[in-house]
Amino acid sequence: MVVCFLLMILVYRYALKNDAPVAILRAMSIADPSVPFVGSAVLPLIFGANDSAITIGICTLTINVIMLPIAFSAFGDNGDTVSGRLKNTFKKPLVIAALLGFILVLCGSQMPTQFDSIFTLLGKGAGGLAIFTTGIVLKTRQITFNKTICSTILLKNLAFPLVVWGCMALFNSPTTLTRLVVVALAIPTATMPSTLAIRFNVHEAELASTQFWSTALSFITLTAFVLALS
């Protein structure tokens, strides 16, 4: 996810001459599958709870600890210094919460047992709430389809998981691990790019449309990957 994200930023920014915010949001649309939400409903049914939990946790950390800070750093004022942008980035609640959680896990902290049921309920409700919120967001934006959206969807739904599958086959990765990783990456794009686009008024219709079409077409592409890997 990280390699794809950084590589696509370079492609959009320097090869295709996109502005930095646009390049980052398009790159995120490709490299950021909706594993925390869609994956929490799909992966446990196929791979079991334990392996799925690890995968969902790693993907969530990747998004919140690496991708989000890079994205937020691109939305500062043009006159901001690099240090100023980084300072503002690490003041964002999403970034603070993710980093704090990451540090607590590394320190070996455990969730108090009296809070288990509360956070389990919140976790189970998060996926449905995210899908509902996505529907509200898409309802307020005009859904379009053009060459840019088509290329982003092809890269996200097909090319990205296929390339990773090929790399894992080349290095003789265990079959179970390969299935888990490729299916996770074949999940449609997350809500984060379209949410950031709306928040900062950057290509809102394009990013919302990308999310819509990626999700709609994933009924075909994700199913194809699951069947091919079975």
Number of C-alpha atoms within 10 A of each C-alpha: 18 15 9 16 21 16 14 22 23 18 14 19 18 13 10 11 12 16 12 18 23 22 23 25 27 26 26 28 28 29 26 27 27 25 28 23 23 22 24 20 15 16 21 15 11 13 15 11 12 9 14 23 17 11 19 21 12 13 22 20 18 16 25 18 20 16 22 22 21 18 20 20 21 20 18 17 10 8 8 12 11 12 10 13 20 17 12 16 22 17 11 13 10 14 20 16 14 19 17 12 15 14 12 13 12 9 9 8 10 8 11 7 8 8 9 11 10 10 12 11 10 12 14 13 12 16 19 14 13 16 14 11 13 19 12 11 15 18 11 10 15 11 17 14 12 10 8 11 20 15 13 21 25 15 18 27 25 19 16 19 22 17 13 17 19 13 13 18 13 9 8 10 13 10 12 12 12 19 20 18 16 22 22 25 27 26 28 30 29 25 22 20 27 30 17 20 20 17 10 13 11 17 16 21 20 21 28 27 21 30 25 22 18 26 21 12 15 21 12 11 19 22 15 15 20 16 9 9 15 9
